[in-house]
Amino acid sequence: MLKLLPVVLLAGCVATHGPKPSDTIFKEKDRDWLKIYEHELKVARENGDIDAWRFFFPEYIKELKKNAESKTQ
């Protein structure tokens, strides 16, 4: 029984295929940067990470302005 243990452990988690670049293709228009930046700001606030806040807040403001401009056109 102990002789089969290494075989079971090594063969139990075998990947059938590896990820391909086509698995990660996304459309830029489907990415909602405002939600991403809101989440990052929330996490930075929860963790007291001032540097992250200083990085993401201007990016969030830029994205807000970009969205406001695209809605007025």
CHARMM internal coordinates of N, CA and C (Angstrom, degrees):
IC EDIT
DIST 1 N 1 CA 1.4409
DIST 1 CA 1 C 1.5368
ANGL 1 N 1 CA 1 C 111.41
DIST 1 C 2 N 1.3170
ANGL 1 CA 1 C 2 N 116.99
DIHE 1 N 1 CA 1 C 2 N -42.02
DIST 2 N 2 CA 1.4614
ANGL 1 C 2 N 2 CA 120.62
DIHE 1 CA 1 C 2 N 2 CA -179.89
DIST 2 CA 2 C 1.5234
ANGL 2 N 2 CA 2 C 111.88
DIHE 1 C 2 N 2 CA 2 C -67.82
DIST 2 C 3 N 1.3226
ANGL 2 CA 2 C 3 N 116.24
DIHE 2 N 2 CA 2 C 3 N -24.40
DIST 3 N 3 CA 1.4622
ANGL 2 C 3 N 3 CA 119.43
DIHE 2 CA 2 C 3 N 3 CA 178.75
DIST 3 CA 3 C 1.5285
ANGL 3 N 3 CA 3 C 111.35
DIHE 2 C 3 N 3 CA 3 C -69.69
DIST 3 C 4 N 1.3072
ANGL 3 CA 3 C 4 N 117.57
DIHE 3 N 3 CA 3 C 4 N -28.00
DIST 4 N 4 CA 1.4640
ANGL 3 C 4 N 4 CA 121.95
DIHE 3 CA 3 C 4 N 4 CA -179.37
DIST 4 CA 4 C 1.5283
ANGL 4 N 4 CA 4 C 112.89
DIHE 3 C 4 N 4 CA 4 C -85.69
DIST 4 C 5 N 1.3059
ANGL 4 CA 4 C 5 N 117.24
DIHE 4 N 4 CA 4 C 5 N -15.97
DIST 5 N 5 CA 1.4599
ANGL 4 C 5 N 5 CA 121.04
DIHE 4 CA 4 C 5 N 5 CA -177.89
DIST 5 CA 5 C 1.5293
ANGL 5 N 5 CA 5 C 113.34
DIHE 4 C 5 N 5 CA 5 C -57.78
DIST 5 C 6 N 1.3341
ANGL 5 CA 5 C 6 N 120.57
DIHE 5 N 5 CA 5 C 6 N -47.56
DIST 6 N 6 CA 1.4745
ANGL 5 C 6 N 6 CA 119.30
DIHE 5 CA 5 C 6 N 6 CA 177.97
DIST 6 CA 6 C 1.5236
ANGL 6 N 6 CA 6 C 112.60
DIHE 5 C 6 N 6 CA 6 C -61.89
DIST 6 C 7 N 1.3039
ANGL 6 CA 6 C 7 N 117.07
DIHE 6 N 6 CA 6 C 7 N -36.33
DIST 7 N 7 CA 1.4639
ANGL 6 C 7 N 7 CA 120.22
DIHE 6 CA 6 C 7 N 7 CA 179.55
DIST 7 CA 7 C 1.5238
ANGL 7 N 7 CA 7 C 110.07
DIHE 6 C 7 N 7 CA 7 C -65.41
DIST 7 C 8 N 1.3112
ANGL 7 CA 7 C 8 N 116.66
DIHE 7 N 7 CA 7 C 8 N -43.82
DIST 8 N 8 CA 1.4650
ANGL 7 C 8 N 8 CA 121.05
DIHE 7 CA 7 C 8 N 8 CA -179.96
DIST 8 CA 8 C 1.5259
ANGL 8 N 8 CA 8 C 110.25
DIHE 7 C 8 N 8 CA 8 C -65.34
DIST 8 C 9 N 1.3050
ANGL 8 CA 8 C 9 N 117.02
DIHE 8 N 8 CA 8 C 9 N -42.37
DIST 9 N 9 CA 1.4639
ANGL 8 C 9 N 9 CA 120.30
DIHE 8 CA 8 C 9 N 9 CA -179.32
DIST 9 CA 9 C 1.5271
ANGL 9 N 9 CA 9 C 112.12
DIHE 8 C 9 N 9 CA 9 C -66.72
DIST 9 C 10 N 1.3119
ANGL 9 CA 9 C 10 N 117.42
DIHE 9 N 9 CA 9 C 10 N -39.43
DIST 10 N 10 CA 1.4577
ANGL 9 C 10 N 10 CA 120.49
DIHE 9 CA 9 C 10 N 10 CA -177.82
DIST 10 CA 10 C 1.5231
ANGL 10 N 10 CA 10 C 112.96
DIHE 9 C 10 N 10 CA 10 C -79.99
DIST 10 C 11 N 1.3056
ANGL 10 CA 10 C 11 N 117.73
DIHE 10 N 10 CA 10 C 11 N -27.99
DIST 11 N 11 CA 1.4612
ANGL 10 C 11 N 11 CA 120.41
DIHE 10 CA 10 C 11 N 11 CA -176.71
DIST 11 CA 11 C 1.5263
ANGL 11 N 11 CA 11 C 112.41
DIHE 10 C 11 N 11 CA 11 C -96.85
DIST 11 C 12 N 1.2994
ANGL 11 CA 11 C 12 N 117.99
DIHE 11 N 11 CA 11 C 12 N -6.77
DIST 12 N 12 CA 1.4664
ANGL 11 C 12 N 12 CA 120.63
DIHE 11 CA 11 C 12 N 12 CA -174.99
DIST 12 CA 12 C 1.5131
ANGL 12 N 12 CA 12 C 114.26
DIHE 11 C 12 N 12 CA 12 C -72.07
DIST 12 C 13 N 1.2913
ANGL 12 CA 12 C 13 N 118.75
DIHE 12 N 12 CA 12 C 13 N -31.24
DIST 13 N 13 CA 1.4677
ANGL 12 C 13 N 13 CA 121.75
DIHE 12 CA 12 C 13 N 13 CA -174.91
DIST 13 CA 13 C 1.5310
ANGL 13 N 13 CA 13 C 109.92
DIHE 12 C 13 N 13 CA 13 C -121.00
DIST 13 C 14 N 1.2691
ANGL 13 CA 13 C 14 N 116.53
DIHE 13 N 13 CA 13 C 14 N 69.03
DIST 14 N 14 CA 1.4538
ANGL 13 C 14 N 14 CA 121.11
DIHE 13 CA 13 C 14 N 14 CA -179.04
DIST 14 CA 14 C 1.5200
ANGL 14 N 14 CA 14 C 109.18
DIHE 13 C 14 N 14 CA 14 C -101.10
DIST 14 C 15 N 1.3235
ANGL 14 CA 14 C 15 N 116.51
DIHE 14 N 14 CA 14 C 15 N 126.62
DIST 15 N 15 CA 1.4640
ANGL 14 C 15 N 15 CA 120.69
DIHE 14 CA 14 C 15 N 15 CA 177.45
DIST 15 CA 15 C 1.5203
ANGL 15 N 15 CA 15 C 109.17
DIHE 14 C 15 N 15 CA 15 C -77.53
DIST 15 C 16 N 1.3154
ANGL 15 CA 15 C 16 N 116.38
DIHE 15 N 15 CA 15 C 16 N 135.38
DIST 16 N 16 CA 1.4593
ANGL 15 C 16 N 16 CA 119.69
DIHE 15 CA 15 C 16 N 16 CA -178.84
DIST 16 CA 16 C 1.5214
ANGL 16 N 16 CA 16 C 111.77
DIHE 15 C 16 N 16 CA 16 C -82.27
DIST 16 C 17 N 1.3146
ANGL 16 CA 16 C 17 N 117.10
DIHE 16 N 16 CA 16 C 17 N -27.89
DIST 17 N 17 CA 1.4679
ANGL 16 C 17 N 17 CA 120.30
DIHE 16 CA 16 C 17 N 17 CA 177.58
DIST 17 CA 17 C 1.5280
ANGL 17 N 17 CA 17 C 108.68
DIHE 16 C 17 N 17 CA 17 C -155.88
DIST 17 C 18 N 1.2999
ANGL 17 CA 17 C 18 N 115.37
DIHE 17 N 17 CA 17 C 18 N 152.74
DIST 18 N 18 CA 1.4518
ANGL 17 C 18 N 18 CA 120.69
DIHE 17 CA 17 C 18 N 18 CA 178.34
DIST 18 CA 18 C 1.5192
ANGL 18 N 18 CA 18 C 110.23
DIHE 17 C 18 N 18 CA 18 C -92.24
DIST 18 C 19 N 1.3192
ANGL 18 CA 18 C 19 N 117.82
DIHE 18 N 18 CA 18 C 19 N 160.30
DIST 19 N 19 CA 1.4608
ANGL 18 C 19 N 19 CA 120.10
DIHE 18 CA 18 C 19 N 19 CA 177.59
DIST 19 CA 19 C 1.5312
ANGL 19 N 19 CA 19 C 111.12
DIHE 18 C 19 N 19 CA 19 C -66.95
DIST 19 C 20 N 1.2961
ANGL 19 CA 19 C 20 N 114.98
DIHE 19 N 19 CA 19 C 20 N 145.76
DIST 20 N 20 CA 1.4661
ANGL 19 C 20 N 20 CA 121.49
DIHE 19 CA 19 C 20 N 20 CA 177.89
DIST 20 CA 20 C 1.5239
ANGL 20 N 20 CA 20 C 108.53
DIHE 19 C 20 N 20 CA 20 C -113.93
DIST 20 C 21 N 1.3204
ANGL 20 CA 20 C 21 N 118.58
DIHE 20 N 20 CA 20 C 21 N 156.96
DIST 21 N 21 CA 1.4635
ANGL 20 C 21 N 21 CA 119.60
DIHE 20 CA 20 C 21 N 21 CA 177.12
DIST 21 CA 21 C 1.5311
ANGL 21 N 21 CA 21 C 112.78
DIHE 20 C 21 N 21 CA 21 C -56.31
DIST 21 C 22 N 1.3101
ANGL 21 CA 21 C 22 N 117.03
DIHE 21 N 21 CA 21 C 22 N -30.93
DIST 22 N 22 CA 1.4738
ANGL 21 C 22 N 22 CA 119.23
DIHE 21 CA 21 C 22 N 22 CA -179.97
DIST 22 CA 22 C 1.5250
ANGL 22 N 22 CA 22 C 111.86
DIHE 21 C 22 N 22 CA 22 C -67.80
DIST 22 C 23 N 1.3377
ANGL 22 CA 22 C 23 N 117.81
DIHE 22 N 22 CA 22 C 23 N -18.63
DIST 23 N 23 CA 1.4636
ANGL 22 C 23 N 23 CA 121.07
DIHE 22 CA 22 C 23 N 23 CA 178.35
DIST 23 CA 23 C 1.5246
ANGL 23 N 23 CA 23 C 111.98
DIHE 22 C 23 N 23 CA 23 C -72.50
DIST 23 C 24 N 1.3295
ANGL 23 CA 23 C 24 N 117.44
DIHE 23 N 23 CA 23 C 24 N -20.10
DIST 24 N 24 CA 1.4606
ANGL 23 C 24 N 24 CA 120.57
DIHE 23 CA 23 C 24 N 24 CA -174.99
DIST 24 CA 24 C 1.5244
ANGL 24 N 24 CA 24 C 113.83
DIHE 23 C 24 N 24 CA 24 C -110.92
DIST 24 C 25 N 1.3086
ANGL 24 CA 24 C 25 N 117.79
DIHE 24 N 24 CA 24 C 25 N 11.01
DIST 25 N 25 CA 1.4661
ANGL 24 C 25 N 25 CA 120.30
DIHE 24 CA 24 C 25 N 25 CA -179.61
DIST 25 CA 25 C 1.5217
ANGL 25 N 25 CA 25 C 109.30
DIHE 24 C 25 N 25 CA 25 C -70.39
DIST 25 C 26 N 1.3132
ANGL 25 CA 25 C 26 N 116.23
DIHE 25 N 25 CA 25 C 26 N 133.36
DIST 26 N 26 CA 1.4614
ANGL 25 C 26 N 26 CA 120.66
DIHE 25 CA 25 C 26 N 26 CA 176.14
DIST 26 CA 26 C 1.5168
ANGL 26 N 26 CA 26 C 108.67
DIHE 25 C 26 N 26 CA 26 C -136.07
DIST 26 C 27 N 1.3134
ANGL 26 CA 26 C 27 N 114.65
DIHE 26 N 26 CA 26 C 27 N 160.79
DIST 27 N 27 CA 1.4564
ANGL 26 C 27 N 27 CA 120.78
DIHE 26 CA 26 C 27 N 27 CA 176.94
DIST 27 CA 27 C 1.5229
ANGL 27 N 27 CA 27 C 108.04
DIHE 26 C 27 N 27 CA 27 C -95.42
DIST 27 C 28 N 1.3167
ANGL 27 CA 27 C 28 N 116.28
DIHE 27 N 27 CA 27 C 28 N 127.67
DIST 28 N 28 CA 1.4633
ANGL 27 C 28 N 28 CA 121.08
DIHE 27 CA 27 C 28 N 28 CA -178.00
DIST 28 CA 28 C 1.5299
ANGL 28 N 28 CA 28 C 111.30
DIHE 27 C 28 N 28 CA 28 C -57.81
DIST 28 C 29 N 1.3224
ANGL 28 CA 28 C 29 N 117.39
DIHE 28 N 28 CA 28 C 29 N -35.29
DIST 29 N 29 CA 1.4680
ANGL 28 C 29 N 29 CA 119.83
DIHE 28 CA 28 C 29 N 29 CA -178.54
DIST 29 CA 29 C 1.5258
ANGL 29 N 29 CA 29 C 111.96
DIHE 28 C 29 N 29 CA 29 C -68.12
DIST 29 C 30 N 1.3404
ANGL 29 CA 29 C 30 N 118.08
DIHE 29 N 29 CA 29 C 30 N -20.04
DIST 30 N 30 CA 1.4625
ANGL 29 C 30 N 30 CA 121.39
DIHE 29 CA 29 C 30 N 30 CA 179.19
DIST 30 CA 30 C 1.5237
ANGL 30 N 30 CA 30 C 112.83
DIHE 29 C 30 N 30 CA 30 C -84.58
DIST 30 C 31 N 1.3145
ANGL 30 CA 30 C 31 N 117.37
DIHE 30 N 30 CA 30 C 31 N -8.84
DIST 31 N 31 CA 1.4647
ANGL 30 C 31 N 31 CA 120.78
DIHE 30 CA 30 C 31 N 31 CA -179.39
DIST 31 CA 31 C 1.5256
ANGL 31 N 31 CA 31 C 108.67
DIHE 30 C 31 N 31 CA 31 C -87.22
DIST 31 C 32 N 1.3166
ANGL 31 CA 31 C 32 N 116.82
DIHE 31 N 31 CA 31 C 32 N 125.61
DIST 32 N 32 CA 1.4611
ANGL 31 C 32 N 32 CA 122.09
DIHE 31 CA 31 C 32 N 32 CA -179.55
DIST 32 CA 32 C 1.5319
ANGL 32 N 32 CA 32 C 108.74
DIHE 31 C 32 N 32 CA 32 C -99.53
DIST 32 C 33 N 1.3306
ANGL 32 CA 32 C 33 N 115.43
DIHE 32 N 32 CA 32 C 33 N 94.40
DIST 33 N 33 CA 1.4622
ANGL 32 C 33 N 33 CA 120.38
DIHE 32 CA 32 C 33 N 33 CA -175.71
DIST 33 CA 33 C 1.5179
ANGL 33 N 33 CA 33 C 112.27
DIHE 32 C 33 N 33 CA 33 C -65.08
DIST 33 C 34 N 1.3258
ANGL 33 CA 33 C 34 N 117.97
DIHE 33 N 33 CA 33 C 34 N -32.05
DIST 34 N 34 CA 1.4609
ANGL 33 C 34 N 34 CA 119.19
DIHE 33 CA 33 C 34 N 34 CA 178.67
DIST 34 CA 34 C 1.5233
ANGL 34 N 34 CA 34 C 111.10
DIHE 33 C 34 N 34 CA 34 C -60.60
DIST 34 C 35 N 1.3169
ANGL 34 CA 34 C 35 N 116.76
DIHE 34 N 34 CA 34 C 35 N -44.67
DIST 35 N 35 CA 1.4644
ANGL 34 C 35 N 35 CA 119.70
DIHE 34 CA 34 C 35 N 35 CA 179.48
DIST 35 CA 35 C 1.5216
ANGL 35 N 35 CA 35 C 110.98
DIHE 34 C 35 N 35 CA 35 C -65.63
DIST 35 C 36 N 1.3211
ANGL 35 CA 35 C 36 N 116.44
DIHE 35 N 35 CA 35 C 36 N -38.38
DIST 36 N 36 CA 1.4655
ANGL 35 C 36 N 36 CA 119.90
DIHE 35 CA 35 C 36 N 36 CA 179.25
DIST 36 CA 36 C 1.5229
ANGL 36 N 36 CA 36 C 109.84
DIHE 35 C 36 N 36 CA 36 C -63.84
DIST 36 C 37 N 1.3375
ANGL 36 CA 36 C 37 N 117.17
DIHE 36 N 36 CA 36 C 37 N -47.48
DIST 37 N 37 CA 1.4642
ANGL 36 C 37 N 37 CA 120.40
DIHE 36 CA 36 C 37 N 37 CA -179.85
DIST 37 CA 37 C 1.5183
ANGL 37 N 37 CA 37 C 111.52
DIHE 36 C 37 N 37 CA 37 C -66.21
DIST 37 C 38 N 1.3417
ANGL 37 CA 37 C 38 N 118.11
DIHE 37 N 37 CA 37 C 38 N -38.05
DIST 38 N 38 CA 1.4709
ANGL 37 C 38 N 38 CA 120.45
DIHE 37 CA 37 C 38 N 38 CA 176.62
DIST 38 CA 38 C 1.5226
ANGL 38 N 38 CA 38 C 110.35
DIHE 37 C 38 N 38 CA 38 C -59.78
DIST 38 C 39 N 1.3181
ANGL 38 CA 38 C 39 N 115.80
DIHE 38 N 38 CA 38 C 39 N -43.89
DIST 39 N 39 CA 1.4691
ANGL 38 C 39 N 39 CA 119.41
DIHE 38 CA 38 C 39 N 39 CA 179.23
DIST 39 CA 39 C 1.5286
ANGL 39 N 39 CA 39 C 111.00
DIHE 38 C 39 N 39 CA 39 C -63.31
DIST 39 C 40 N 1.3178
ANGL 39 CA 39 C 40 N 116.80
DIHE 39 N 39 CA 39 C 40 N -44.74
DIST 40 N 40 CA 1.4618
ANGL 39 C 40 N 40 CA 120.13
DIHE 39 CA 39 C 40 N 40 CA -179.19
DIST 40 CA 40 C 1.5289
ANGL 40 N 40 CA 40 C 111.43
DIHE 39 C 40 N 40 CA 40 C -64.35
DIST 40 C 41 N 1.3317
ANGL 40 CA 40 C 41 N 117.27
DIHE 40 N 40 CA 40 C 41 N -38.03
DIST 41 N 41 CA 1.4667
ANGL 40 C 41 N 41 CA 120.37
DIHE 40 CA 40 C 41 N 41 CA 177.31
DIST 41 CA 41 C 1.5289
ANGL 41 N 41 CA 41 C 110.80
DIHE 40 C 41 N 41 CA 41 C -66.13
DIST 41 C 42 N 1.3142
ANGL 41 CA 41 C 42 N 116.53
DIHE 41 N 41 CA 41 C 42 N -39.37
DIST 42 N 42 CA 1.4684
ANGL 41 C 42 N 42 CA 120.86
DIHE 41 CA 41 C 42 N 42 CA 178.26
DIST 42 CA 42 C 1.5258
ANGL 42 N 42 CA 42 C 110.36
DIHE 41 C 42 N 42 CA 42 C -62.92
DIST 42 C 43 N 1.3319
ANGL 42 CA 42 C 43 N 116.48
DIHE 42 N 42 CA 42 C 43 N -45.66
DIST 43 N 43 CA 1.4683
ANGL 42 C 43 N 43 CA 120.81
DIHE 42 CA 42 C 43 N 43 CA 179.64
DIST 43 CA 43 C 1.5325
ANGL 43 N 43 CA 43 C 110.08
DIHE 42 C 43 N 43 CA 43 C -64.59
DIST 43 C 44 N 1.3214
ANGL 43 CA 43 C 44 N 116.67
DIHE 43 N 43 CA 43 C 44 N -41.19
DIST 44 N 44 CA 1.4708
ANGL 43 C 44 N 44 CA 119.89
DIHE 43 CA 43 C 44 N 44 CA 178.89
DIST 44 CA 44 C 1.5257
ANGL 44 N 44 CA 44 C 110.80
DIHE 43 C 44 N 44 CA 44 C -62.47
DIST 44 C 45 N 1.3326
ANGL 44 CA 44 C 45 N 116.82
DIHE 44 N 44 CA 44 C 45 N -41.39
DIST 45 N 45 CA 1.4667
ANGL 44 C 45 N 45 CA 120.48
DIHE 44 CA 44 C 45 N 45 CA 178.75
DIST 45 CA 45 C 1.5301
ANGL 45 N 45 CA 45 C 110.70
DIHE 44 C 45 N 45 CA 45 C -64.80
DIST 45 C 46 N 1.3447
ANGL 45 CA 45 C 46 N 116.94
DIHE 45 N 45 CA 45 C 46 N -44.17
DIST 46 N 46 CA 1.4674
ANGL 45 C 46 N 46 CA 120.83
DIHE 45 CA 45 C 46 N 46 CA -179.58
DIST 46 CA 46 C 1.5255
ANGL 46 N 46 CA 46 C 111.71
DIHE 45 C 46 N 46 CA 46 C -61.78
DIST 46 C 47 N 1.3304
ANGL 46 CA 46 C 47 N 116.42
DIHE 46 N 46 CA 46 C 47 N -35.09
DIST 47 N 47 CA 1.4589
ANGL 46 C 47 N 47 CA 120.51
DIHE 46 CA 46 C 47 N 47 CA -176.88
DIST 47 CA 47 C 1.5255
ANGL 47 N 47 CA 47 C 113.56
DIHE 46 C 47 N 47 CA 47 C -95.39
DIST 47 C 48 N 1.3289
ANGL 47 CA 47 C 48 N 117.08
DIHE 47 N 47 CA 47 C 48 N -0.40
DIST 48 N 48 CA 1.4584
ANGL 47 C 48 N 48 CA 119.70
DIHE 47 CA 47 C 48 N 48 CA -179.42
DIST 48 CA 48 C 1.5154
ANGL 48 N 48 CA 48 C 113.02
DIHE 47 C 48 N 48 CA 48 C 66.18
DIST 48 C 49 N 1.3222
ANGL 48 CA 48 C 49 N 116.16
DIHE 48 N 48 CA 48 C 49 N 30.96
DIST 49 N 49 CA 1.4690
ANGL 48 C 49 N 49 CA 121.59
DIHE 48 CA 48 C 49 N 49 CA -176.51
DIST 49 CA 49 C 1.5300
ANGL 49 N 49 CA 49 C 109.53
DIHE 48 C 49 N 49 CA 49 C -92.39
DIST 49 C 50 N 1.3056
ANGL 49 CA 49 C 50 N 115.56
DIHE 49 N 49 CA 49 C 50 N 92.81
DIST 50 N 50 CA 1.4685
ANGL 49 C 50 N 50 CA 121.76
DIHE 49 CA 49 C 50 N 50 CA -175.85
DIST 50 CA 50 C 1.5259
ANGL 50 N 50 CA 50 C 110.99
DIHE 49 C 50 N 50 CA 50 C -67.32
DIST 50 C 51 N 1.3211
ANGL 50 CA 50 C 51 N 117.33
DIHE 50 N 50 CA 50 C 51 N -38.04
DIST 51 N 51 CA 1.4717
ANGL 50 C 51 N 51 CA 120.16
DIHE 50 CA 50 C 51 N 51 CA -179.79
DIST 51 CA 51 C 1.5241
ANGL 51 N 51 CA 51 C 111.43
DIHE 50 C 51 N 51 CA 51 C -63.62
DIST 51 C 52 N 1.3153
ANGL 51 CA 51 C 52 N 116.76
DIHE 51 N 51 CA 51 C 52 N -41.77
DIST 52 N 52 CA 1.4713
ANGL 51 C 52 N 52 CA 119.61
DIHE 51 CA 51 C 52 N 52 CA 177.20
DIST 52 CA 52 C 1.5206
ANGL 52 N 52 CA 52 C 109.87
DIHE 51 C 52 N 52 CA 52 C -64.49
DIST 52 C 53 N 1.3259
ANGL 52 CA 52 C 53 N 116.44
DIHE 52 N 52 CA 52 C 53 N -40.95
DIST 53 N 53 CA 1.4656
ANGL 52 C 53 N 53 CA 119.87
DIHE 52 CA 52 C 53 N 53 CA 178.83
DIST 53 CA 53 C 1.5231
ANGL 53 N 53 CA 53 C 110.06
DIHE 52 C 53 N 53 CA 53 C -61.16
DIST 53 C 54 N 1.3308
ANGL 53 CA 53 C 54 N 117.82
DIHE 53 N 53 CA 53 C 54 N -44.88
DIST 54 N 54 CA 1.4657
ANGL 53 C 54 N 54 CA 121.54
DIHE 53 CA 53 C 54 N 54 CA 179.58
DIST 54 CA 54 C 1.5222
ANGL 54 N 54 CA 54 C 112.00
DIHE 53 C 54 N 54 CA 54 C -63.52
DIST 54 C 55 N 1.3123
ANGL 54 CA 54 C 55 N 117.74
DIHE 54 N 54 CA 54 C 55 N -30.12
DIST 55 N 55 CA 1.4564
ANGL 54 C 55 N 55 CA 120.35
DIHE 54 CA 54 C 55 N 55 CA 177.98
DIST 55 CA 55 C 1.5235
ANGL 55 N 55 CA 55 C 111.37
DIHE 54 C 55 N 55 CA 55 C -77.40
DIST 55 C 56 N 1.3288
ANGL 55 CA 55 C 56 N 117.84
DIHE 55 N 55 CA 55 C 56 N -48.83
DIST 56 N 56 CA 1.4583
ANGL 55 C 56 N 56 CA 121.05
DIHE 55 CA 55 C 56 N 56 CA -171.73
DIST 56 CA 56 C 1.5247
ANGL 56 N 56 CA 56 C 114.14
DIHE 55 C 56 N 56 CA 56 C -79.26
DIST 56 C 57 N 1.3463
ANGL 56 CA 56 C 57 N 119.01
DIHE 56 N 56 CA 56 C 57 N -28.42
DIST 57 N 57 CA 1.4571
ANGL 56 C 57 N 57 CA 119.58
DIHE 56 CA 56 C 57 N 57 CA -177.00
DIST 57 CA 57 C 1.5296
ANGL 57 N 57 CA 57 C 112.78
DIHE 56 C 57 N 57 CA 57 C -63.62
DIST 57 C 58 N 1.3455
ANGL 57 CA 57 C 58 N 120.40
DIHE 57 N 57 CA 57 C 58 N -46.71
DIST 58 N 58 CA 1.4717
ANGL 57 C 58 N 58 CA 118.96
DIHE 57 CA 57 C 58 N 58 CA 176.17
DIST 58 CA 58 C 1.5327
ANGL 58 N 58 CA 58 C 112.60
DIHE 57 C 58 N 58 CA 58 C -62.59
DIST 58 C 59 N 1.3271
ANGL 58 CA 58 C 59 N 116.63
DIHE 58 N 58 CA 58 C 59 N -35.47
DIST 59 N 59 CA 1.4678
ANGL 58 C 59 N 59 CA 119.50
DIHE 58 CA 58 C 59 N 59 CA 177.44
DIST 59 CA 59 C 1.5263
ANGL 59 N 59 CA 59 C 110.54
DIHE 58 C 59 N 59 CA 59 C -65.30
DIST 59 C 60 N 1.3138
ANGL 59 CA 59 C 60 N 116.18
DIHE 59 N 59 CA 59 C 60 N -38.89
DIST 60 N 60 CA 1.4609
ANGL 59 C 60 N 60 CA 121.49
DIHE 59 CA 59 C 60 N 60 CA 177.89
DIST 60 CA 60 C 1.5330
ANGL 60 N 60 CA 60 C 110.46
DIHE 59 C 60 N 60 CA 60 C -63.51
DIST 60 C 61 N 1.3228
ANGL 60 CA 60 C 61 N 116.59
DIHE 60 N 60 CA 60 C 61 N -43.66
DIST 61 N 61 CA 1.4681
ANGL 60 C 61 N 61 CA 121.13
DIHE 60 CA 60 C 61 N 61 CA 178.91
DIST 61 CA 61 C 1.5261
ANGL 61 N 61 CA 61 C 110.53
DIHE 60 C 61 N 61 CA 61 C -63.63
DIST 61 C 62 N 1.3420
ANGL 61 CA 61 C 62 N 117.68
DIHE 61 N 61 CA 61 C 62 N -43.13
DIST 62 N 62 CA 1.4724
ANGL 61 C 62 N 62 CA 121.15
DIHE 61 CA 61 C 62 N 62 CA 177.65
DIST 62 CA 62 C 1.5223
ANGL 62 N 62 CA 62 C 110.91
DIHE 61 C 62 N 62 CA 62 C -58.96
DIST 62 C 63 N 1.3194
ANGL 62 CA 62 C 63 N 116.17
DIHE 62 N 62 CA 62 C 63 N -42.56
DIST 63 N 63 CA 1.4651
ANGL 62 C 63 N 63 CA 120.26
DIHE 62 CA 62 C 63 N 63 CA -179.13
DIST 63 CA 63 C 1.5270
ANGL 63 N 63 CA 63 C 110.98
DIHE 62 C 63 N 63 CA 63 C -68.66
DIST 63 C 64 N 1.3270
ANGL 63 CA 63 C 64 N 117.40
DIHE 63 N 63 CA 63 C 64 N -36.75
DIST 64 N 64 CA 1.4671
ANGL 63 C 64 N 64 CA 120.86
DIHE 63 CA 63 C 64 N 64 CA 175.29
DIST 64 CA 64 C 1.5259
ANGL 64 N 64 CA 64 C 110.77
DIHE 63 C 64 N 64 CA 64 C -60.57
DIST 64 C 65 N 1.3367
ANGL 64 CA 64 C 65 N 115.89
DIHE 64 N 64 CA 64 C 65 N -45.02
DIST 65 N 65 CA 1.4662
ANGL 64 C 65 N 65 CA 120.01
DIHE 64 CA 64 C 65 N 65 CA 178.84
DIST 65 CA 65 C 1.5167
ANGL 65 N 65 CA 65 C 111.21
DIHE 64 C 65 N 65 CA 65 C -64.18
DIST 65 C 66 N 1.3372
ANGL 65 CA 65 C 66 N 116.87
DIHE 65 N 65 CA 65 C 66 N -42.04
DIST 66 N 66 CA 1.4568
ANGL 65 C 66 N 66 CA 120.93
DIHE 65 CA 65 C 66 N 66 CA 179.60
DIST 66 CA 66 C 1.5344
ANGL 66 N 66 CA 66 C 110.78
DIHE 65 C 66 N 66 CA 66 C -61.92
DIST 66 C 67 N 1.3250
ANGL 66 CA 66 C 67 N 116.79
DIHE 66 N 66 CA 66 C 67 N -41.85
DIST 67 N 67 CA 1.4682
ANGL 66 C 67 N 67 CA 120.50
DIHE 66 CA 66 C 67 N 67 CA 178.72
DIST 67 CA 67 C 1.5194
ANGL 67 N 67 CA 67 C 111.45
DIHE 66 C 67 N 67 CA 67 C -66.89
DIST 67 C 68 N 1.3287
ANGL 67 CA 67 C 68 N 116.91
DIHE 67 N 67 CA 67 C 68 N -39.14
DIST 68 N 68 CA 1.4589
ANGL 67 C 68 N 68 CA 120.81
DIHE 67 CA 67 C 68 N 68 CA 179.70
DIST 68 CA 68 C 1.5299
ANGL 68 N 68 CA 68 C 110.00
DIHE 67 C 68 N 68 CA 68 C -65.43
DIST 68 C 69 N 1.3289
ANGL 68 CA 68 C 69 N 117.48
DIHE 68 N 68 CA 68 C 69 N -40.18
DIST 69 N 69 CA 1.4622
ANGL 68 C 69 N 69 CA 121.44
DIHE 68 CA 68 C 69 N 69 CA 179.00
DIST 69 CA 69 C 1.5291
ANGL 69 N 69 CA 69 C 111.06
DIHE 68 C 69 N 69 CA 69 C -66.54
DIST 69 C 70 N 1.3204
ANGL 69 CA 69 C 70 N 116.79
DIHE 69 N 69 CA 69 C 70 N -40.61
DIST 70 N 70 CA 1.4678
ANGL 69 C 70 N 70 CA 119.41
DIHE 69 CA 69 C 70 N 70 CA -178.54
DIST 70 CA 70 C 1.5284
ANGL 70 N 70 CA 70 C 111.62
DIHE 69 C 70 N 70 CA 70 C -70.09
DIST 70 C 71 N 1.3280
ANGL 70 CA 70 C 71 N 117.88
DIHE 70 N 70 CA 70 C 71 N -27.83
DIST 71 N 71 CA 1.4705
ANGL 70 C 71 N 71 CA 120.58
DIHE 70 CA 70 C 71 N 71 CA 177.89
DIST 71 CA 71 C 1.5118
ANGL 71 N 71 CA 71 C 112.54
DIHE 70 C 71 N 71 CA 71 C -76.57
DIST 71 C 72 N 1.3402
ANGL 71 CA 71 C 72 N 117.24
DIHE 71 N 71 CA 71 C 72 N -27.57
DIST 72 N 72 CA 1.4652
ANGL 71 C 72 N 72 CA 119.84
DIHE 71 CA 71 C 72 N 72 CA -179.44
DIST 72 CA 72 C 1.5214
ANGL 72 N 72 CA 72 C 111.79
DIHE 71 C 72 N 72 CA 72 C -82.31
DIST 72 C 73 N 1.3015
ANGL 72 CA 72 C 73 N 117.65
DIHE 72 N 72 CA 72 C 73 N -16.20
DIST 73 N 73 CA 1.4821
ANGL 72 C 73 N 73 CA 119.71
DIHE 72 CA 72 C 73 N 73 CA -177.75
DIST 73 CA 73 C 1.4978
ANGL 73 N 73 CA 73 C 111.55
DIHE 72 C 73 N 73 CA 73 C -88.53
END
COOR INIT
IC SEED 1 N 1 CA 1 C
IC BUILD
